[in-house]
């Protein structure tokens, strides 16, 4: 029998969701689906009409921004009107800086909550789980600096599925504004769509703008961009709150989709990369673009310090300071891969960047390809020479040139030199950075502690040295890997970090131009050297991207910044990063920590150096502050979660920068970050999001609304040893007779397939594993997995297993077990686990919406209401809290204009069973000062509950 296939290329997001950034294109694989109507087999004639397509009925995005900390929930409703099960895909594009903090899906009236587990534990759970109905696929719309979250499930006939994903992020201030971006990629037109952003700050909002919906592939919007005329903005009287609502109807959605498609096609047509030229039709389907809210606040002169419930957060963004004079060394890659549009964009960007230098700044231009050259401005007066590129492993000598003052004449000469840059040769990253550090070290006046030495074959011009109080900055741009000289990333990092040290240590800001740059090397280089890395996307606006990046670091206001907190007022080891090489205009520094118990006030001090009055030198800068600590818990502020988020981010940076040993001591950055991530349920590079939709016989790490969880199979047939990232099969178990024996692999790239073949098949480039089985259903098939060759796995094989080696298209080396074959798929009674469902644990049968809000670690409901995070305890006792019922307004389940009710514990209110999470946010109340209550109509209070 010939296989019948329809292959569709898609990116795949495995449903063990890893939370690290995916700014580079995700790894491609194939989703192979059954092709209807092909082949020669005869089939019975049926008069059944084709299934009505699954319908996306509603999409709600609700974002609560409190003190720059955004908590965003994306909720999508889909309905299957057919008499057959159909697959629905939920896809969300998250900001690069966001951590997923929750996911709940509701299928056939049952809710399944995902849990955050340590990554290795998550892999183990999957290796033992029977996973049915959960696969993955996604529409290939991409936005810069974003993560993909995708899950696909089978939706039963005539039922609704609801997906609810939440993520959190601290908004970063760039060029004077906070940018809050929400990607709207529903995949289809939505009859009802609503985006709500509620901002609540402790200071007045000084600027608020909502630009037109964007593609997500542009630089930040400015005041010159068109305003979104479809949004409604409401501001509070005290100007500290604002609510932005966007409800595009079907016509507006069609318009936005068309605009997005046109822009993406235009960008793709001008790109020189194969990965940008994808199908024009189906790659932009159902994508509206990126909804952006920008705002800023009026800030106190000495910064803002907020304390509450044992935590503090310190926001600091100095105003009205004269920028420090700087010494900036531009290290520019002109290797062969920079040819064409890239080199033209580099010339254009550098022409504008040089013009932005201040009269008190100094600069130097270092060009590198196979060799390195420090440019003399006198070259601008000479006839341009024909470029010659040497691919020899022998490095040419380098002459160091003293940096030039940024006078108009010198800028004009430098622009001439930039205009003559051409691309060719290899990429000598090590030598380029080595020379750049030498330029910095040799430029300053010698001091008793100056121990810098010239690199091999490097000479220095005997020119008067510059002012030693300039702020040293290296801007390093490259588009590829190291191919010449020292090419080992570890040795490059170690050498440059050791050399770039002392009082004149330069901040290194790395720019990865295009997708081929070594992002890992550049990120670690910047983390170790007081800078950061940015991706410059190879597109028509690359020159604008370069200029936009430079604006962020062009105006250092303070140097050697230290935040000092009295040790008797803050807990040791709890304070996030509090020493910084520099602070720049338009940015903001945030420090958070824990307070010691019983502290009455917090007295922080900020010390630094700022520009002196003549703008050539610098003077000491000092700010002292004092804030009272109230023993009473005031209005809720998200200080604890903000502290947790910031701590994890910085601990992961510390881990990545210093390449901690794999043994990982208990107090290592990785162990500390993992502990915080698990406690606060953040999906990070160290944790995974685990959810399995159980069948009637088994479940893993999730609770059904009306069935207990069951024990896991104890003997999986394929046990991963290394790199396991499994994906479950997506066909229905009932048609295959599957009830136990999970399908689990190692590796990173997979293929998922269903066909009329009589075996299950796992496939590597040169390896196939075939599990035979028999099925009485016509829906027979196999699942194919592609595994990278670097993966490894162990086998615990069932009888009837076929192992086959492949060489190109020819099969060789067959092996059959000597034992008699027995059915692989069997029906066995499950062993019931002792783990009870959340609904049973908290007596919430019938209140399945509440599963979206449960934090089982604290036995509470957690949600955001009116800009505040609310935590209400749940009772596990059979006797619910019963205080004297107090009067309340706006009873749950009652329409507008209805009379009020009484505040009762949640499960005492029958009317609350059918409400939504949004309605509960408006109808909740507090019982006995801590328990989860609801304003309930008197007639709906269940008086039979003990």
Buried (B, 14 or more C-beta within 10 A) or exposed (E): EEBBBEEEEBBBBBBBBBBEBBBEEBEEBBBBBBBEEEBEEEEEEEEEEEBEEBBBBBBBBBBBBBBBBBBBBBBBBBBBEBEBBBBBBBBBBBBBBBBBBBBBBBBBEBBBBBBBBBBEBBBBBBBBBBBBBBBBBBBBBBBBBBBBBBBBBBBBEEBBBBBBBBBBBBBBBBBBBBBBBBBBBBBBBBEEBBBBBBBBBBBEBBEBBBBBBBBBBBBBBEEEBEEBEBBEBEBBEEBBBBBBBBEBBEEBBEBBBEBBBEBBBEBBEEBEBEEBEBEEEEBBBBBBBBBBBBBBBEBEEBBBBBBBEBBBBBBBBBEEBBBBBBBBBBBBBBBBBBBEBBBBBBBBBBBBBBEBBBEBBBBBBBBBBBBBBBBBBEBBEEEEEEEEBBEEEEBEEBEBBBBBBBEEEBBEBBBBBBEEBBBBBBBBBBBBBBBBBBBBBBBBEEEEEBEBEBBEEBEBEEEEEBBBBBBBBBBBBBBBBBBBBBBEBEEBBEBBBEBBBEEBBBBBBBBBBBBBBBBEBBBBBBBBBBBBBBBBBBBBBBBBBBBBBBBBBBBBBBBBBEBBBEEEBBBEEBBBBBEBBBBBBBBBBBBBBBBBEEBEEBBBBBBBBBBBEEBEBBEEBEBEBEBEBEEEEEEBBBBBBBBBBBBBBBBBBBBBBBEBEEEEEEEBBBBBBBBBBBEBBBBBBBBBBBBBBBBEBBBBBBBBBEBBBBBBBEEBBBBBEEBBBBBBBBBBBBBBBBBBBBBBBBBBBBBBBBBBBBBBBBBBEEEBBBBBBEBEEEEBBBBBBBBBEEBEBEEEBBEBBBBBEBEEEEEEEEEEEEEEBEBBBEEEEBEEBEBEBBBBBBBBEBBBBBBBBBBBEEEBBBBBBEBBBBBBBBBEEEEBBEEEBEEBEBBBBBEEEEEBBBBBBBBBBBBBBEBEBBBBBEBBBBBEEEBBBBBBBEEBBEEEBE
